[in-house]
Amino acid sequence: MGSTPISGTLRQFSLNTLKYVPLSNFADRFVERRLRRGTQTIRELQDELRITNDQLEFILDDARDKEVRAMVAETPNAALEHHEAQRHLEVIQRHRDHLLKAIADHQVHQDQLLDKLIN
């Protein structure tokens, strides 16, 4: 009894308020579900970006240190370490750029879904 919808009207949690509102149709429910998934994905990407930024800061410092050592030591081993650190830095920077683009793309998609929901 208590769990059945009143008058056959489905009710769903609204994204914008803390109250229950009736859903107009299946398409709205589908869009809201995609919005929730998109929001979760953006959060996960932002968390990964925070971690990547911390790693990038550490790797950048390490690459700078190895660059100075390579200049001072002038040995093939020091030059190799510097080269490897530089490559690692470039990989992390590409990963960070990928995350930034993915976040921006997901935000654009979220905006498009919100437009569908409003219209």
Contacts in CASP RR format, 6 or more apart in sequence:
PFRMAT RR
TARGET T0000
AUTHOR 0000-0000-0000
METHOD contacts of the structure
MODEL  1
MGSTPISGTLRQFSLNTLKYVPLSNFADRFVERRLRRGTQTIRELQDELR
ITNDQLEFILDDARDKEVRAMVAETPNAALEHHEAQRHLEVIQRHRDHLL
KAIADHQVHQDQLLDKLIN
5 11 0 8 1.000
9 22 0 8 1.000
10 22 0 8 1.000
10 23 0 8 1.000
10 29 0 8 1.000
11 20 0 8 1.000
11 21 0 8 1.000
11 22 0 8 1.000
11 23 0 8 1.000
12 20 0 8 1.000
12 21 0 8 1.000
12 22 0 8 1.000
12 23 0 8 1.000
12 29 0 8 1.000
12 32 0 8 1.000
13 20 0 8 1.000
14 20 0 8 1.000
14 21 0 8 1.000
15 32 0 8 1.000
15 35 0 8 1.000
15 36 0 8 1.000
23 29 0 8 1.000
23 32 0 8 1.000
27 116 0 8 1.000
28 117 0 8 1.000
31 113 0 8 1.000
31 116 0 8 1.000
31 117 0 8 1.000
32 117 0 8 1.000
34 113 0 8 1.000
35 110 0 8 1.000
35 113 0 8 1.000
35 114 0 8 1.000
35 117 0 8 1.000
38 106 0 8 1.000
38 109 0 8 1.000
38 110 0 8 1.000
39 110 0 8 1.000
41 106 0 8 1.000
42 103 0 8 1.000
42 106 0 8 1.000
42 107 0 8 1.000
42 110 0 8 1.000
45 99 0 8 1.000
45 102 0 8 1.000
45 103 0 8 1.000
45 106 0 8 1.000
46 103 0 8 1.000
48 99 0 8 1.000
49 96 0 8 1.000
49 99 0 8 1.000
49 100 0 8 1.000
49 103 0 8 1.000
52 92 0 8 1.000
52 95 0 8 1.000
52 96 0 8 1.000
52 99 0 8 1.000
53 96 0 8 1.000
55 92 0 8 1.000
56 89 0 8 1.000
56 92 0 8 1.000
56 93 0 8 1.000
56 96 0 8 1.000
59 85 0 8 1.000
59 88 0 8 1.000
59 89 0 8 1.000
59 92 0 8 1.000
60 89 0 8 1.000
62 85 0 8 1.000
63 82 0 8 1.000
63 85 0 8 1.000
63 86 0 8 1.000
63 88 0 8 1.000
63 89 0 8 1.000
66 78 0 8 1.000
66 81 0 8 1.000
66 82 0 8 1.000
66 85 0 8 1.000
67 82 0 8 1.000
67 85 0 8 1.000
67 86 0 8 1.000
69 78 0 8 1.000
69 81 0 8 1.000
69 82 0 8 1.000
70 78 0 8 1.000
70 79 0 8 1.000
70 81 0 8 1.000
70 82 0 8 1.000
72 78 0 8 1.000
END
